[in-house]
Amino acid sequence: MTTQDESRASVWMPRVGWTLAVLLVMLFGFGLHRRNVMEARGESVIRMLFVPSVEQGTLVRRGDELARFIRQDCGLVLRSEVPTSYAAVIQALGTGQADVAWIPAFAYVLAHARYGAEARLQVVRSLDLFVMLVARDGPGEPGNLAALQGRRVAIPRTLGEELRTELVRQLDREAPGWVEVPAAGDRDAVRLLVESPGTVDAAASSHVYSAPHDLVGDGRKELEYERPGTLRETRIIFMSENPVAETTTTYNGCILARTDSGIHRLQDLNGRSFAFSDETSTSGHIFARALLNRAGVTLGHVYFAGGHPNVVQAVADGKVAGGAAFYSPPGEREVRDHTFVGDARRLILKRMPDDATRRRFLEEVRIIALTDPIPNDVCCVRKGFPRKVWQRFEASLQKFLKTEEGQAAYHDLVAGVAAAPCDDASFDNFREALRQSGVSAGKILQAAEEKLRRKKKAPAKTGGGT
């Protein structure tokens, strides 16, 4: 190349670079303008947020699967994102940076009060229920169904229709002449059996799988909490073979302790160390704190572990005497993936290599009590979100949930099996429960927002090597 050619190139190359840069800026600006126009029309773009409740990678991957399905089905373009906290999600709903959000009921109530967010769907979860019959353990007591001929059986009014039908069918076939004695609930039926021997000869109860030393799962275990010795004095004489799948729109918090800790009741936690999940967690703090307060428990050292699995691990390691986390009964998925339980222990169990290790863990960490029911997560929209756009979104979502892939993705996203219509009035009872708990929702949100502000202001960490 001649000196003249080099001179020309030295002038031409920067011009090309500048031209390309200008073109890129123009294209980027056009893309932003096009996206803003689409969003202004409220027809083609939905910004959908999920609260970081499980591994972020799982939420991102599954959220993208839902977004792709909806775009292919009805043309709506979704941007699925997972902010750092529920406070960030609430702020996004208020500032128009989010259109749709899947958030806990507590976060929804705050988003509605502050920004007018509107509840549209509630997560529906599934549990596998069995029915069992319990008799007193002793000479002359019934040992099977046939021994209940002409004898009295306490049946709880809360027993589901399908479970009740199965139980009655079995009793009519095996024990003709048996007599029903109504009871208010599972625990009440078992109480009649052990405290009023002349009243009934057996008691029925619904049953879900629980760890060996849990004090939840059926009326027999629930009564053991109030009346130690119930398990020793009774035995199961019948258990239905096939589970009945029932759906629920609520879950609970639970109090966990090590089996060998000597903690059998809530009062045993007086003065002891305790881990809550997070200050803003409904199951892992707010409702758990209310339960402990009602029981008159004054805790010792308290700390927030920063997540449900962290609470479970702290209890298992003996770092604290007790902890609070979420509880849901197990369903088909827990049976299939060999995690056995549906509560927060599942997050630890699924990392374990085999069933023997998992069962050993369940022998060591148990549930001693449940909180009051808590509404399942909510799918809400920002104030003013176009109704027609929502209808398209919901229709595609429901189609997604009818596919095998959609069911798997939805369970990973929100641990649900369906999405049921709801509105703001659906959460009035929850608001009253929050009020009675003495929790200031506003103060908790302010604390969460301040934490978010500090995190945004913190200097970014730089890498220390290659």
VOKENU-43463 format. One line per 2 residues: their letters; for each residue x, y, z of C-alpha. Coordinates in steps of 0.001 Angstrom, whole numbers, plus 524288, in hexadecimal, padded with zeros to 5 digits. Example, Ala and Ser with C-alpha at 12.3 -4.5 7.8 and 13.67 -1.06 7.14 Angstrom:
as) 8300C 7EE6C 81E78; 83566 7FBDC 81BE4
//
This chain:
mt) 80000 80000 80000; 8054A 80D91 7FC36
tq) 8068D 818CA 8058D; 7FB2C 81F69 7FEAD
de) 7F2AB 8131E 80032; 7F61D 8125E 80E84
sr) 7F24D 8208B 81031; 7E533 81E42 809A6
as) 7E2C1 81226 81219; 7E605 8199B 81E6B
vw) 7DB4D 82348 81AFC; 7D18B 81936 815BD
mp) 7D235 80F5C 820F0; 7CDEA 818A3 82BDE
rv) 7C2D2 81D64 8232C; 7BE16 80F6A 82171
gw) 7BF16 80D3B 83012; 7B742 81966 832F9
tl) 7AD21 815BD 828BC; 7AB64 80839 82E97
av) 7AA50 80DF8 83C30; 79FE9 81796 837B0
ll) 79873 80C9E 830F0; 798E6 80446 83D38
vm) 793F9 80F7E 8458B; 7890F 811FC 83BC7
lf) 7853A 8039E 83BBE; 78571 80324 84A83
gf) 77D42 80F84 84B26; 773BD 809F3 84148
gl) 77298 7FD89 84967; 76FDC 80545 855A8
hr) 765FA 80DB0 84E82; 75F3A 801B4 848CE
rn) 75EC3 7FB19 85622; 75971 80780 85C85
vm) 74EFA 808C2 85216; 74B26 7FA9E 853DD
ea) 74A91 7FC66 86296; 742DA 80912 86152
rg) 738BE 801D9 85964; 737ED 7F7B8 86432
es) 7369E 7ED3B 859F7; 7433B 7E5DC 85803
vi) 74C9F 7E6C8 86380; 74B01 7E151 8712B
rm) 75592 7E30B 87B6C; 753E4 7D7A4 884C7
lf) 75B2B 7D69B 891AA; 75D1F 7CB72 89B31
vp) 7615B 7CCC5 8A95E; 76E5B 7C5B8 8ABE5
sv) 768A6 7BA5F 8B3B9; 770EB 7AF28 8AE4A
eq) 77D8C 7AE96 8A67E; 77DFB 7BA4B 89D6F
gt) 782E6 7B228 89208; 776EC 7A96F 892ED
lv) 76DB3 7B515 89335; 77448 7BB6C 88791
rr) 7744A 7AEEF 87F85; 76642 7AB49 882A5
gd) 76188 7B949 88115; 7677E 7B9A9 87380
el) 76063 7AD02 8701F; 7536D 7B330 873E8
ar) 756CE 7BF84 86C46; 75A04 7B7D2 85FED
fi) 74D69 7AFFF 860C6; 744E0 7BC16 86247
rq) 74BA0 7C312 8570F; 749A9 7B765 84E1E
dc) 73B9A 7B5A7 85288; 73637 7C37F 85202
gl) 7410F 7CC94 84D95; 7436D 7D397 85A66
vl) 751BF 7D67A 85CEB; 755D6 7D3C9 86AF2
rs) 76205 7D7DE 8722E; 76368 7CED1 87DDC
ev) 76C0D 7D40E 888BD; 76FD8 7D0BF 896CD
pt) 77321 7DCF0 89EDD; 77B07 7DC3A 8AB52
sy) 76FA6 7DD0D 8B4F3; 76103 7DE15 8B643
aa) 762CA 7EC97 8B994; 768D5 7EE86 8AC25
vi) 75D1C 7E7C7 8A5F5; 75396 7F08C 8AD4B
qa) 75B0F 7FCA9 8A904; 75AFB 7F7ED 89AF5
lg) 74C37 7F64E 89B5A; 74AE6 80415 8A0B0
tg) 753D4 80A89 896CE; 74EA5 80360 88AE4
qa) 75B0D 7FB4B 8894E; 7531C 7EECC 88B0E
dv) 7460E 7EAE4 8854E; 7440F 7DD91 88B8D
aw) 74A0E 7D82F 89801; 7497A 7CB40 89F38
ip) 74B22 7CEDC 8AD88; 7478A 7CA0B 8BB33
af) 73A88 7CE81 8C0EA; 7417C 7D77A 8CA7B
ay) 74893 7DE79 8BF79; 73BEB 7DF82 8B7B3
vl) 734A8 7E5E5 8C306; 73F7C 7F011 8C3E3
ah) 73FD1 7F22F 8B51E; 73115 7F416 8B4E6
ar) 73106 7FD89 8C04E; 73C26 805DA 8BB16
yg) 73AB9 80516 8AC58; 72D54 7FF57 8A949
ae) 73256 7F249 8A421; 7272C 7E929 8A07D
ar) 72655 7DAA8 8A400; 72251 7D222 8988F
lq) 72692 7C40D 89B57; 72A71 7BC15 8A724
vv) 7339C 7B07B 8A6E0; 72CCE 7A378 8A968
rs) 734C3 7987B 8AF52; 731EC 789FF 8B05D
ld) 73378 78067 8BB84; 731B5 771BA 8BC25
lf) 728B9 76DAC 8C736; 7263D 7602D 8CCC0
vm) 71C49 75BE1 8D6DD; 72005 7538C 8E285
lv) 71985 74D14 8EE24; 71FA8 74D2D 8FBA0
ar) 71C6E 7446A 9073E; 72188 743B8 91523
dg) 72D68 73B2A 916E6; 72A2C 73072 92095
pg) 72403 7231C 922F0; 71655 72197 91D81
ep) 71736 72DDA 91521; 713E2 72D22 90686
gn) 71F5F 72907 8FE29; 7193F 72A04 8F0B3
la) 70CE7 72E5B 8E99C; 705B2 72197 8EBE5
al) 706F5 7237E 8FA9A; 6FE9F 72FD4 8F9A2
qg) 6F1E7 7289C 8F6D6; 6E74E 72ECA 8FF28
rr) 6F116 7382B 9053C; 6F1FA 746FF 90541
va) 6FAFD 74EDC 8FC72; 6FD9A 75D73 8FDEC
ip) 6FDC8 7640F 8F0A1; 701C9 77261 8EF6B
rt) 6F898 77B9C 8E85D; 70477 78176 8E193
lg) 70762 774CF 8DA4D; 7067B 7772C 8CBB0
ee) 6FB34 77122 8C43F; 7039C 767E1 8BC38
lr) 70B44 76326 8C816; 6FED8 76172 8CFE4
te) 6F88F 7599E 8C4E4; 70458 75091 8C44F
lv) 70459 74E88 8D315; 6F5C3 74BE3 8D3F7
rq) 6F6A6 74244 8C89F; 70179 73ABE 8CF72
ld) 6FA5B 73AA1 8DC8C; 6ED72 7364F 8D698
re) 6F450 72B04 8CFE8; 6FD22 7269C 8DB0A
ap) 6F59C 72AD2 8E734; 6E6CD 72A7E 8E4E9
gw) 6DF3D 730D6 8EFD9; 6E9A9 73ACE 8F36B
ve) 6E487 74786 8F92D; 6E924 7552A 8F5B6
vp) 6EC1A 75F07 90073; 6EE26 76CCD 8FAF8
aa) 6FA13 774B3 8FF09; 6FDD7 78298 8FBC0
gd) 70B41 77FA3 8F5E6; 7165C 775D4 8F505
rd) 71C28 77947 90236; 70EC2 77942 908B4
av) 70BD6 76B9B 90393; 7188E 76640 90937
rl) 7161B 76D6C 91604; 70902 76689 91767
lv) 7100B 759AD 91596; 71A99 75BA2 91FEC
es) 71351 763F3 929D7; 705A3 75E1C 92910
pg) 70798 74F5B 9274E; 6F937 74C80 9295E
tv) 6F54E 75598 91E4B; 6FC62 75015 9126A
da) 7048D 74435 90ECB; 70BF1 74A35 90353
aa) 70E74 75794 8FD71; 71010 75BB9 8EF4F
ss) 71959 76654 8EAAE; 71E83 76BCA 8DE11
hv) 72D0E 7695F 8DC60; 7383A 76F47 8D497
ys) 74608 76A4E 8D4BD; 74E75 770AC 8DF32
ap) 75BB9 76DC4 8E519; 75C10 76362 8EFDB
hd) 75CA7 76CF6 8FB44; 7547D 77813 8F5A1
lv) 748B7 77C5C 8FD8D; 740C9 77F32 8F14F
gd) 73AEF 776B9 8E69B; 72F05 7709D 8ED3C
gr) 72683 771B9 8F95B; 72EA7 76809 900ED
ke) 73B3A 76FF6 8FF79; 73444 77CDB 901AB
le) 72EB0 77802 90E84; 73C12 7731F 912B7
ye) 74041 78161 91384; 73582 7847C 91D58
rp) 73503 7773A 923D1; 74236 77065 9242E
gt) 74089 761B2 923E8; 735E6 7615C 9198F
lr) 73EBA 75AA7 90F96; 742FF 75089 9198E
et) 734FE 74D78 91D9A; 72F67 74BE1 90FE0
ri) 7321C 74463 9036E; 72E09 74563 8F537
if) 72518 73A30 8F10E; 7219C 73ED5 8E35B
ms) 7276E 747C3 8D8FC; 72188 74A0D 8CB90
en) 72A22 7453F 8C071; 72847 75010 8B68C
pv) 72995 75E8C 8B992; 71F41 76887 8B642
ae) 7248B 774EB 8B028; 71E98 780F5 8B65D
tt) 7219C 78F00 8B304; 723FF 79A66 8BC12
tt) 72625 7A917 8BB00; 72CF0 7AA18 8C829
yn) 73976 7A57C 8CE91; 73F73 7A720 8DC20
gc) 74BBC 7AAAC 8E331; 751EA 7A098 8EC1D
il) 75AB3 7A016 8F806; 7663D 796CA 8F6B4
ar) 76F26 790B4 900DC; 778C5 7858A 901C6
td) 772A7 778D8 9066B; 77D24 77757 910D8
sg) 77C1A 7856B 915CE; 7721A 782AC 92077
ih) 768B9 78C49 91A0A; 75B2C 7863E 91935
rl) 7525A 79225 91A6E; 75382 7A08B 91737
qd) 75577 7A40B 92585; 76200 79C15 92575
ln) 767E4 7A6DA 91D06; 76773 7B0DE 92816
gr) 774BD 7B731 92940; 77A52 7AF04 91E16
sf) 780F3 7B387 91195; 77856 7B47E 90585
af) 7798B 7B718 8F6E9; 76F4B 7BDDD 8EEA2
sd) 7703C 7BD92 8DFD9; 76F44 7CC06 8DCBB
et) 768D2 7D798 8E346; 75F3E 7D8E4 8D7FF
st) 75BF2 7CA53 8D6E1; 74DC7 7C753 8DA26
sg) 74FE5 7B8F7 8DD78; 75DF9 7B9FD 8E207
hi) 75BD0 7C594 8EB13; 74EF5 7CD0F 8EBDA
fa) 7455D 7C1EE 8EE3C; 74FA5 7B9F2 8F573
ra) 7523D 7C558 8FEA0; 743A0 7C6D5 90108
ll) 74292 7B84C 9045D; 74DD4 7B92A 90E0C
nr) 74829 7C574 9142A; 73AEE 7BEE9 9163C
ag) 741E7 7B3AA 91CEC; 74898 7BD4C 92612
vt) 7562E 7B9EA 92128; 7615C 7C357 923C9
lg) 76C9A 7BF91 91B02; 77AF6 7C0D7 91E1E
hv) 7847D 7C4DA 91377; 77D3D 7C722 9069B
yf) 782F0 7C8FE 8F924; 77E01 7C95E 8EB1A
ag) 78454 7BE9F 8E321; 781A5 7C4A4 8D5CF
gh) 77948 7B9B7 8D011; 77156 7AD9B 8D34C
pn) 77BEC 7A393 8D028; 7855B 7AB3D 8D8BC
vv) 77BE8 7A9D7 8E420; 77AB5 79B2B 8E220
qa) 78973 7999C 8E15D; 78BA1 7A1DA 8EDA1
va) 78234 79925 8F532; 78841 78CB2 8EFBF
dg) 795FA 7914F 8F352; 791D1 794CE 90124
kv) 7953D 7A325 8FF59; 787B1 7A6A8 9047E
ag) 77DCB 79F61 90CCB; 77289 7A26F 903A0
ga) 76F01 7A8DE 8F6E7; 7638E 7AD65 8EE9C
af) 76158 7AA3D 8E03F; 75657 7A730 8D6B5
ys) 74E0F 79AD9 8D717; 745F9 79466 8CC75
pp) 7415E 78635 8CC82; 7483A 77D7D 8C2A0
ge) 74225 779DC 8B5B3; 74512 77105 8AA34
re) 7513F 77896 8A66A; 757A3 77676 8B3A6
vr) 75513 767E6 8B27F; 75A94 767C4 8A4BB
dh) 7671D 76F15 8A7EB; 76915 767FB 8B4E5
tf) 76919 77418 8BD60; 75D60 76E9B 8C4E4
vg) 75923 77B52 8CB8A; 753F5 78814 8C5F7
da) 75932 79170 8D045; 765FB 79907 8D074
rr) 76DCD 78CCB 8D3A6; 76B65 788D6 8C581
li) 774F2 7936B 8C116; 77FAF 78C67 8C898
lk) 77B44 77E8C 8C586; 77BA8 78049 8B6C8
rm) 78A4A 782E5 8B78D; 78CC5 775E7 8BE63
pd) 79203 76A36 8B6CA; 788C6 75F36 8BB00
da) 77C7B 75B66 8C26E; 783F1 75636 8CE25
tr) 78A55 76378 8D05E; 77D61 76A78 8CEAE
rr) 77635 761A5 8D846; 78120 76349 8E22E
fl) 77FB1 771FC 8E11E; 770F3 77107 8E33C
ee) 77384 76904 8EF6A; 77BDE 77421 8F4B2
vr) 773FB 78063 8F176; 76590 780C8 8F498
ii) 759DD 789DC 8F464; 75368 78C89 9017A
al) 748C1 79653 8FDBA; 7423F 79D64 8F26A
td) 73E1A 7AB87 8F13F; 730A6 7B030 8ED16
pi) 72DAE 7AE5A 8DE85; 733D6 7B815 8D518
pn) 72E95 7BB0F 8C769; 7369F 7B584 8BC43
dv) 73E39 7BE81 8B33D; 73713 7C84C 8AABA
cc) 73838 7CBFE 89C81; 73528 7DA75 89C35
vr) 7360A 7E576 89259; 739AC 7F3C7 89352
kg) 72EE1 7FDC7 89468; 72914 800C4 88723
fp) 72E37 7F4AB 88041; 7254E 7F2D0 8744A
rk) 71AB0 7E8BC 8769C; 71B43 7E390 8689B
vw) 729CE 7E133 8698F; 727D7 7DA18 87673
qr) 71D76 7D160 87059; 726EB 7CD51 865A2
fe) 731A2 7CAD2 86F90; 728E8 7C2CA 8787D
as) 72355 7BAAF 86D58; 73108 7B6F6 868E6
lq) 73567 7B45A 876D9; 72A2A 7AADB 878EB
kf) 72DD3 7A3D7 86C39; 73BDC 7A307 8711B
lk) 7373C 79CB2 87DB6; 73044 79208 87618
te) 73D0D 78D3A 87049; 74674 78404 8770E
eg) 751B4 78D7A 874FF; 74971 798A4 87A22
qa) 745DC 7914B 88675; 75426 78E6B 88951
ay) 75840 79C83 886DD; 74D09 7A216 88EF1
hd) 7506E 7995E 89A77; 75E75 79E1E 89A09
lv) 75A0B 7AC44 89929; 74FA0 7ACA0 8A3D6
ag) 74E1A 79E84 8A8B4; 74051 79E45 8A32E
va) 737A3 795C9 89AB4; 72D84 79FD4 89685
aa) 72A09 7AE44 896C1; 71C9E 7B1FA 89C06
pc) 715DE 7BF2A 899DD; 715CF 7C82F 8A5A6
dd) 713EC 7D67E 8A904; 7180D 7DFCB 8B3A7
as) 70CF2 7DBC0 8BCCA; 712D1 7CE11 8BD18
fd) 71D45 7D362 8C64A; 714D1 7DA8A 8D034
nf) 71609 7CF95 8DA3E; 724AB 7CFA6 8D84D
re) 72527 7DE3E 8DAE0; 71DAE 7DC25 8E786
al) 72725 7D15A 8EB9E; 7328B 7DA91 8E921
rq) 72C03 7E516 8F141; 729B1 7DBC0 8FC8A
sg) 737C9 7D72F 8FBF9; 73C21 7E4FA 8FF50
vs) 74505 7E599 8F381; 746A5 7F2CC 8ECEE
ag) 746C5 7EF9D 8DE7E; 74A95 7FD87 8DB3D
ki) 75679 7FD5D 8E427; 75B0B 7F067 8DEB0
lq) 759F3 7F598 8D0CD; 7615D 801EE 8D48E
aa) 76C2A 7F99B 8DA71; 76CA1 7F12A 8CE39
ee) 76D2D 7FD2B 8C570; 77809 8032F 8CD86
kl) 77F95 7F679 8CC58; 77D70 7F6F5 8BDA0
rr) 7823F 80521 8BCFE; 78E93 801CE 8C481
kk) 79131 7F66E 8BB6A; 78FBC 7FF31 8AF6F
ka) 7990C 80948 8B52C; 7A352 7FF4B 8B910
pa) 7AF64 7FFC4 8B02E; 7B04F 7F4A1 8A684
kt) 7B9FE 7E9FD 8A9E6; 7C54F 7E889 8A07A
gg) 7CBB7 7DBEC 89CE0; 7D8DC 7D89E 8A2C7
gt) 7DECF 7D099 897CE; 7DD4C 7CAE6 88A6B
//
